């Protein structure tokens, strides 16, 4: 895909509310999308997108519209550079990938955004704010919405299942699940 999204961030940014960068492994994305249908008409938002791995993967294989939200200016700049390289090689996807450099809770949820991806990018408090923004956007523009949560924290699960109208639609376990019960995707749906 002509992108460079590897690496890890050793220390978190600015606050305990935001977790270090760690890209979702390609093998995990393959397992996710073998089970979960992503359509070219979907508009996916990746909160804490880092260098954009999920964004390019979802666009390349499923032609989905994808938006990456990243608070770290360095990672955002790398995502933009990756986008330039990706566009040269994949000309058909020029207008379907966007990146925003802002805090997740400040991202304006578009009326077309309907798939939201989280790989534990921040604390439960920030997660609650983002989910509330999503719910407010659905009040304005009704649509089916999915939250895709990878390596879900107990706090995220408790909040979604006890304090929101989202319902667990599907659990997708990864091959390492027996050794680590967090190695899974949870898909929550709002109809």
Rosetta blueprint (number, residue, H / E / L):
1 X L
2 X L
3 X L
4 X L
5 X L
6 X L
7 X L
8 X E
9 X L
10 X L
11 X L
12 X L
13 X L
14 X L
15 X L
16 X L
17 X L
18 X E
19 X L
20 X L
21 X L
22 X E
23 X L
24 X L
25 X L
26 X H
27 X H
28 X H
29 X H
30 X H
31 X H
32 X H
33 X H
34 X H
35 X H
36 X L
37 X L
38 X L
39 X L
40 X L
41 X L
42 X L
43 X E
44 X E
45 X E
46 X E
47 X E
48 X L
49 X L
50 X L
51 X L
52 X L
53 X H
54 X H
55 X H
56 X H
57 X H
58 X H
59 X H
60 X H
61 X H
62 X H
63 X L
64 X L
65 X E
66 X E
67 X E
68 X E
69 X E
70 X E
71 X L
72 X L
73 X H
74 X H
75 X H
76 X H
77 X H
78 X H
79 X H
80 X H
81 X H
82 X H
83 X H
84 X H
85 X H
86 X H
87 X H
88 X H
89 X H
90 X L
91 X H
92 X H
93 X H
94 X L
95 X L
96 X L
97 X E
98 X E
99 X E
100 X E
101 X E
102 X L
103 X L
104 X H
105 X H
106 X H
107 X L
108 X L
109 X L
110 X L
111 X L
112 X L
113 X L
114 X L
115 X E
116 X E
117 X E
118 X E
119 X L
120 X L
121 X L
122 X E
123 X L
124 X H
125 X H
126 X H
127 X H
128 X H
129 X H
130 X H
131 X H
132 X H
133 X H
134 X H
135 X H
136 X H
137 X H
138 X H
139 X H
140 X H
141 X L
142 X L
143 X L
144 X L
145 X E
146 X E
147 X E
148 X E
149 X E
150 X E
151 X L
152 X L
153 X L
154 X H
155 X H
156 X H
157 X H
158 X H
159 X H
160 X H
161 X H
162 X H
163 X H
164 X L
165 X L
166 X L
167 X E
168 X E
169 X E
170 X E
171 X E
172 X E
173 X E
174 X L
175 X H
176 X H
177 X H
178 X H
179 X L
180 X L
181 X L
182 X L
183 X L
184 X E
185 X E
186 X E
187 X E
188 X E
189 X E
190 X E
191 X L
